[in-house]
Amino acid sequence: MPHATPVATRRRGPRTRIMLVAVLVLAFSGAMASNAWATLEIQSNNNPAGDPTPQTYALYNGDGTLRGGLKDNLNPFSLTEGERRSVGPPAGTYIWQAMPAAGWKVGDIQCFHVDPGTGNAIPTLPGEFAIDVAAGRVTINHSDGQDEYCAFTNVKIAAAGPSVPPGSGVSPTLPGTVTGSLSQGKTALLRVLGGLHYAKAQVRISRKSVIRLSLLKGKSVVGTARYTRKAGTPTLTVKLRDSYRRSLKRKGVKKVTLTLKITIVGNNKATKVFRYGVVVRV
């Protein structure tokens, strides 16, 4: 006579499968969370300021191999005055290496540990940065969730002479507070701040203007807003598009570094455009 399957056994099968699925989901979520997205950014500056000479840089892993995942998969890559390049790698040791153009040398390197919520500098951690100006490189001990910004100042040897005092270069431009130096005539970008799903910008305008804000990831537009404001210093907000935000959340991305483009068109048709990096939490 065939043996009947115990009722308790029949019931335990589906429950076991459900529990197994739940465990797998939690494990997958934990794996995604452990790969917290964080930013390494390099910024290039020239002395004399405004010189258009491009400078070459590379990002290496701690073992000396070139790091992948940079824009257009270019590594090494070139940056002109004021340009920047960022990447979001996992925890590890990384090296930004400068390879200045002929007749140039690295005069200074400055690095900041940046609060991902405010975009402002916070105290660096012990051993976080190892700066070697003479060799034109900085080694970064990068942990999950850390944002680290480094600015290289390249000096034209003929103009600067044999040596440049350390710390005399340009500090990194951060996604937090912007000074009034980012101005064009009476129109100015005063402040940029990233938040949860949004970026804010405070501008100064001397006449009634139409202001368009665009969040850019490379060449892709991932958020837009349009305002009309009278003369003053309005603070304006642009949010991530829902579709882009959902795609980032599916990938486990916690924050993303974007370019905020601000176009101001006055009622006299004069147009000013500002671009600034900003960290937006997802």
C-alpha positions in Angstrom: 0.0 0.0 0.0 1.5 3.4 -0.9 2.6 5.5 1.9 0.7 8.8 2.4 2.8 11.9 2.5 2.4 13.5 6.0 0.4 16.7 6.0 3.2 18.6 7.8 5.6 17.6 5.1 3.3 18.8 2.3 2.9 22.2 4.0 6.6 22.6 4.8 7.6 22.4 1.1 6.0 25.7 -0.2 7.0 27.5 3.0 10.5 26.3 2.6 10.6 27.6 -1.0 9.2 31.0 0.1 11.8 31.3 2.9 14.5 30.4 0.4 13.4 33.1 -2.0 13.3 35.6 0.8 16.8 34.7 1.9 18.1 35.0 -1.7 16.4 38.4 -2.0 17.9 39.7 1.2 21.3 38.3 0.2 21.1 40.0 -3.2 20.0 43.3 -1.5 22.9 43.0 0.9 25.3 42.5 -2.0 23.9 45.5 -3.8 24.2 47.7 -0.6 27.8 46.6 0.0 28.7 48.0 -3.4 27.9 51.5 -2.3 28.5 54.0 -5.1 31.1 56.7 -4.3 33.0 59.3 -6.3 36.6 59.8 -7.1 37.1 63.1 -9.1 40.1 64.7 -10.6 40.2 68.4 -11.7 42.8 70.0 -13.9 44.1 73.5 -13.6 46.9 75.4 -15.4 49.2 78.1 -14.2 49.1 80.6 -16.0 45.4 80.4 -15.5 43.4 80.1 -18.7 46.2 78.5 -20.7 44.5 76.0 -23.0 47.2 73.4 -23.0 45.6 70.0 -22.4 47.1 67.7 -19.7 47.1 64.0 -19.6 46.0 61.9 -16.6 45.5 58.2 -15.8 43.7 56.4 -13.0 45.4 53.2 -11.7 44.3 50.5 -9.4 46.4 49.8 -6.4 48.2 47.0 -8.2 49.3 49.3 -11.0 46.8 48.3 -13.6 44.7 50.9 -15.4 41.2 51.4 -14.0 38.2 50.9 -16.2 34.8 52.6 -16.1 35.9 56.1 -17.0 34.0 58.3 -19.5 34.1 56.8 -23.0 36.4 54.1 -21.5 39.4 56.4 -22.1 42.3 55.9 -19.7 44.7 57.7 -19.9 42.7 60.8 -20.9 43.2 64.5 -21.5 41.7 67.4 -19.6 41.9 71.1 -20.5 41.9 74.0 -18.0 39.0 73.6 -15.6 37.8 70.2 -16.8 37.1 67.3 -14.5 36.7 63.5 -14.7 34.9 61.3 -12.1 34.4 57.6 -11.6 32.5 55.6 -9.0 34.6 52.6 -8.0 34.3 50.1 -5.2 36.4 50.3 -2.1 40.1 49.9 -2.8 43.4 51.8 -3.4 43.5 54.1 -6.5 46.1 56.4 -8.0 45.6 59.5 -10.0 48.7 60.0 -12.1 49.4 63.2 -14.0 51.5 63.2 -17.2 52.0 66.9 -18.0 52.6 68.2 -21.5 56.1 69.1 -22.6 57.3 72.2 -20.8 54.9 71.7 -17.9 55.2 70.1 -14.4 52.8 69.4 -11.6 53.1 72.3 -9.2 50.5 71.3 -6.6 47.9 68.7 -5.7 45.1 69.3 -3.2 42.5 66.8 -2.2 39.3 67.0 -0.1 37.1 64.4 1.5 33.5 65.5 0.7 30.3 65.0 2.5 28.0 63.3 0.0 24.9 64.9 1.6 26.0 68.5 1.5 28.8 68.5 -1.1 31.1 70.3 1.3 34.6 69.3 2.6 34.9 67.3 5.8 38.0 66.2 7.7 40.1 63.7 5.9 40.7 60.2 7.4 44.1 59.0 8.5 46.0 57.7 5.5 43.2 58.7 3.1 45.5 60.6 0.8 49.2 60.2 0.0 50.2 63.1 -2.2 53.5 63.1 -4.1 53.7 66.4 -6.0 57.2 65.6 -7.4 55.9 62.4 -8.9 52.7 64.1 -10.0 50.4 61.6 -8.3 48.1 61.0 -5.4 47.3 57.6 -3.9 43.8 57.4 -2.4 42.7 54.8 0.2 39.0 54.7 -0.9 36.2 53.2 1.2 32.6 52.6 0.3 30.5 55.7 0.5 33.4 58.1 0.4 33.6 61.0 -2.0 37.1 62.3 -2.8 37.9 65.3 -5.0 41.5 66.1 -6.1 42.7 69.2 -8.0 46.0 69.2 -9.9 47.7 72.5 -10.7 50.1 72.2 -13.7 52.8 74.9 -14.0 54.4 76.1 -17.1 58.1 75.7 -16.3 59.3 78.7 -18.3 56.9 81.0 -16.4 57.1 79.5 -13.0 60.8 78.7 -12.6 62.3 75.6 -11.0 60.0 75.3 -8.0 56.5 76.2 -6.8 55.6 76.5 -3.1 53.4 73.5 -2.0 49.8 74.5 -1.4 50.0 77.4 -3.9 47.7 75.6 -6.4 44.0 75.6 -6.9 41.7 73.8 -4.4 39.1 71.4 -5.6 35.8 72.8 -6.7 33.1 71.0 -4.6 29.4 70.3 -5.3 28.5 72.3 -2.1 28.9 76.0 -1.7 29.8 78.1 -4.8 31.4 81.5 -4.3 30.3 84.6 -6.1 33.3 84.3 -8.3 31.3 82.2 -10.7 29.7 85.3 -12.2 29.2 86.8 -15.6 28.6 90.5 -15.3 25.8 91.1 -12.8 24.5 87.6 -13.3 26.1 85.0 -10.9 25.8 81.5 -9.7 25.9 81.8 -5.9 25.3 78.4 -4.5 24.7 74.8 -5.5 23.4 72.1 -3.2 22.5 68.4 -3.8 19.8 66.6 -1.9 17.5 63.6 -2.0 16.3 63.3 -5.7 17.1 67.0 -6.4 19.7 69.8 -6.8 19.2 73.4 -5.9 20.9 76.5 -7.3 20.8 80.0 -6.0 21.5 82.7 -8.7 21.8 86.4 -8.9 19.9 88.2 -11.7 19.6 91.9 -12.3 16.5 91.8 -14.5 13.5 89.5 -15.1 14.8 86.3 -16.6 13.8 82.8 -17.8 16.0 80.2 -16.0 16.4 76.6 -17.2 18.0 74.0 -15.0 19.2 70.7 -16.5 20.8 67.7 -14.7 23.2 66.0 -17.0 24.9 62.6 -16.8 27.4 62.8 -19.6 25.3 64.0 -22.6 22.0 62.6 -21.2 19.5 64.9 -19.6 18.2 63.3 -16.4 16.2 66.2 -15.0 14.9 69.6 -16.1 13.1 72.6 -14.6 12.1 76.0 -16.0 11.4 79.2 -14.0 10.6 82.9 -14.7 11.9 85.2 -12.0 12.2 88.9 -11.3 15.5 90.5 -10.4 16.9 89.1 -7.1 18.7 86.0 -5.8 16.1 83.2 -6.3 16.8 79.6 -5.2 15.6 77.1 -7.8 15.1 73.3 -7.7 15.4 70.6 -10.3 14.5 67.0 -9.6 15.7 63.7 -11.1 13.4 62.2 -13.6 11.4 59.4 -12.0 12.5 56.9 -14.7 16.2 57.7 -14.1 15.8 57.6 -10.4 14.1 54.2 -10.5 16.8 52.8 -12.8 19.5 53.9 -10.3 17.6 52.3 -7.4 17.3 49.0 -9.3 21.1 49.1 -9.6 21.6 49.8 -5.9 23.1 53.2 -6.6 22.8 55.5 -3.5 24.1 58.7 -5.0 25.3 60.0 -8.4 27.5 62.9 -9.5 25.9 65.0 -12.2 26.5 68.2 -14.0 24.0 71.0 -13.2 23.6 73.3 -16.3 21.9 76.6 -15.6 20.8 78.7 -18.5 19.7 82.3 -17.8 18.0 84.3 -20.5 17.2 87.9 -19.5 14.4 90.0 -20.9 17.0 91.8 -23.0 17.8 88.4 -24.6 21.3 88.3 -23.0 22.1 84.6 -22.2 24.4 83.3 -19.5 25.3 79.6 -18.9 26.8 78.0 -15.9 27.8 74.4 -15.3 28.6 72.9 -12.0 29.1 69.4 -10.5 26.6 68.3 -7.9 26.1 65.1 -5.9 22.4 63.9 -5.8 21.3 61.2 -3.4 19.0 58.6 -4.9 
